[in-house]
Amino acid sequence: MKARDLWVSGYYMLKCYICASSCVFHVYHQINENKGSGQTADIHYWIGNTSSQDEQGAAAIYTTQLDEYLGGSPVQYREVQGSESPRFRSYFKNGLIAVKVGVNCLRSAMSVWYSVRNSVYCVQVDVSWKSFNKGDIFLLDMGKAIVQWNGPESNRREKLKAVMLAQDIRDRERGGRAQIGVIEGGEEQSSPELMKVMTAVLGQRSGPLQEAIPDDAPDQVQKTNVKLYHGNLVVQEVATQPLTQDLLNSSDCYILDQGGSSVMVWKGKHSSKEERREALNRATGYIKAKNYPSSTTVEVMNEGGESAMFKHLFKSWREKGQTQGLGTTYSVGKIAKVDQVKFDVMELHARPELAAQQRMVDDGSGDVKVWRIEKLELAEVNPSTYGQFYGGDCYLVLYTYQISNQQQYILYMWQGRHATKDEITACAYQAVNIDNKYNGAPVQVRVVMGKEPRHFLAIFKGKLIVFEGGTGRPGVISPDSGPRLFQVRGTNELNTKATEVLARASSLNTNDVFLLKTDQMCYLWYGKGCSGDERVMGRAMSDVLSKQDKQVVMEGQEPAEFWVALGGKAPYASDKRLQREEPPHSPRLFECSNQTGRFQMTEVEDFAQSDLDEEDVMLLDTWEEIFLWVGNLANEYETKEAWNSSLEYLRSHPAGRDPDTPITFVKQGYEPPTFTGWFNAWDPHKWSVSLTVSLITMGDKQSIINSSGMYLDPQLLLNKSPSELPQGVDPTQREVYLSDLDFENLLGTKRADFQRLPKWRQNDLKKKAGLF
């Protein structure tokens, strides 16, 4: 069996050279969790295009054996050459190269020609001008020299990725001694020396270049035709989307078909050993039976070790020991108990991951200003009525708070259910005007009536009332609508709101507090399932809603006039809740770009801050909220299409997502902690100190400058006066533009050790190296 193990420590293995004749490279990816939940692992096995059936069968057996050796916890992924999953490719940050059969993978003394496509995937092609096209980038690797040829229609990101790959080959395989040259296709005359090198290898070019090869149709970020199957000899359909977790029985195994784009196998913890061992074969057999392409992605997972993508296909998903809010769960017998932790706004500032999970930038104690849209213009709302929102209106709420003595802004756009289209349009237009007034600093949040985010509730300190219809405009008299019923939910000032519901007995719920307002009385109805805290908040809300006398009504002890006001008794929700819970879905990041000539949304696996491209719009899905992050260089078309796509993303989600989920606009450099907290080790200074990436030309030599990941040839930095340095280089920090290898060779120490030295010692080393 031709198999090799690539043991990956963390997320940052640099590159994998894969020979197509080998059936499989097993990649065992161990993930260290930071929250005390232990370790999880993924197993990927890769199938080359020319591998035999025997090799593929042996690979499947080996994968099963490795899974059993690791206790059955890893998620298994079947990868096919050319159709690798985004997760697999994400492990190899600087490139993934598929090498042809029979080619020496070391390539120390031969020419190898690569086509760089889709930014990170490289395929070996014939060393001939016939391999060229206008849209791709090619690397000619001759051992001591690497020439990069950029197609005239290739985009900036592809060029940067290709340079990173060339530099990685130079630094890690050639000891930093290979020369790199870059040629811009269509402008070959500007690089005559490099063209001589290429001509010596490829011969003279005859005829025009091939046209750009269209990128493959982008994978849809989700498939709406999701089905769940069960059975061994005969596979039977169990359900279609939206799926719920209770469909899965621990004693069985199931196949989840995501519209033919991927097939997932779920193994119940009490299923038989034979079923578990045959799970992978059952998946491949199912693919053949359905006549799906052999490249269809396969995932195999055990109960309790489900992948994030699997859980995202279910409308709800509950983890063992799950709780909600600022609390710690522990078990006493079979009863879950929650220790409530006092809300600490400083902890939110210090721990952005907590702010993200709670969807709270602070405790709502900042400054608030509210406008209502009247005659398509802004009209200030009287502060005495702050928190009262009418379904026939649209409002803008500007919230100002401070972090590290710097003012931050959130602009909420609240859209009433019965507002006119003109008013909703005017609300968006006026939001732009306010945003411009504050130089683009506000984070803009669309709030649909009834879907108010947690922080929005906190702003109004337990006094948020949402009226079904009508308007709050002064001078407008609402017609007498008789008794009005309000459902109150919340346990403190940070999470409470009252929502008007139909004044009928069927609207009641035994788990909540309701306020019934009549001409003579305001009734406080306490359901049997509501808590003491909820009753306290209901009492406070009644004082805001009505100045009339209050009467407390306990469920089951209602006076006759109470039922008369509601039109008579009727059945209502009377099952006591054990605990309100929310599905713990992992966040997902998508890149929204038209750099390839058409708009695409591409998921970014294992995302980090560095994946936020300033030329694009990024969509971050945290389930309760959608963030649209807009890079400073993103174009207007991308921004518009990203908005439309976010709406379509919610509408078509296989888990039956709420189309009114809040959508938050975030501009580069103004990210709130509710956004940054989803990223590990967020650097708040990244945007303020990063250099503009630019191509510089020095004779026939070209390089790329970037303070984060792109480095200069040392000869451009050594013993140069400030005026002789490339544009954008800080003459006092030349060492930051060196690769790690060049840094150690010139300064005699590692970068981390250098930073620990006193300033005088750093300058001394820099002077001796010619970097001062």
Buried (B, 14 or more C-beta within 10 A) or exposed (E): EBBEEBEBEEBEBBBBBBBBBBBBBBBBBBBEEEEEEEEBBBBBBBBBBBBEEEBBBBBBEBBBEBBEEEEBBBBBBBBBBEBBBBBBBBBBBBBBBBBBEEBEEEBEEEBBBBBBBBBBBBBBBEBEBBBBBBBBBBBBBBBEBBBBBBBEBBBBBBBBBBBBBBBBBBBBBBEBEBBBBBBBBEEBEBBEEBBEBBEEBBEEBEEEBBEBEEBEEEBEBBBBEBBBBBBEEEBEEBBEBBBBEEEBBEEBBBBBBBBBBBBBBBBBEEBBEEBBBBBBBBBBEBBEEEEBEEBBBBBBBBBEBBBBBBBBBBBBBEEEEBBEBBEEEEEEEEEBEBEEEEBEBEBBBEBBBBBBBBBBBBBBEBEBBBBBBBEBEBBEBEEEBBBBBBBBBBBBBBBBBEBEEEEBBBBBBBBBBBBEEEBBBBBBEBBEEBBEEBEBBBBBBBBBBBBBBBBBBBBBBBBBBBBBBBBBBEEEEEEEEEBBBBBBBBBBBBBBBBBBBEBBBBBBBBBBBBBBBBEEBBBBBBBEBBEEBBBBBBBBBBEBBBEBEBBEBEBEEBEEEBEEBBBEEEEBBEEEEEEEBBBBBEBBBBBBBBBBEEBBBBBBBBBBBEBBBBBBBBBBBBBBBBBBBBBEEBBEEBBEBBBEBBEEBBEBBBBBBEBBBBBBBBBBBBBBBBBBBBBEEBBBEBBEEEBEBEBBEEEBBBBBBBBEBBBBBBEBBEEBEEEEBBEBBEBEEBBBBBBEBBBBBBBEBEEEEBEEBEEEEBBEBBEEBEBB
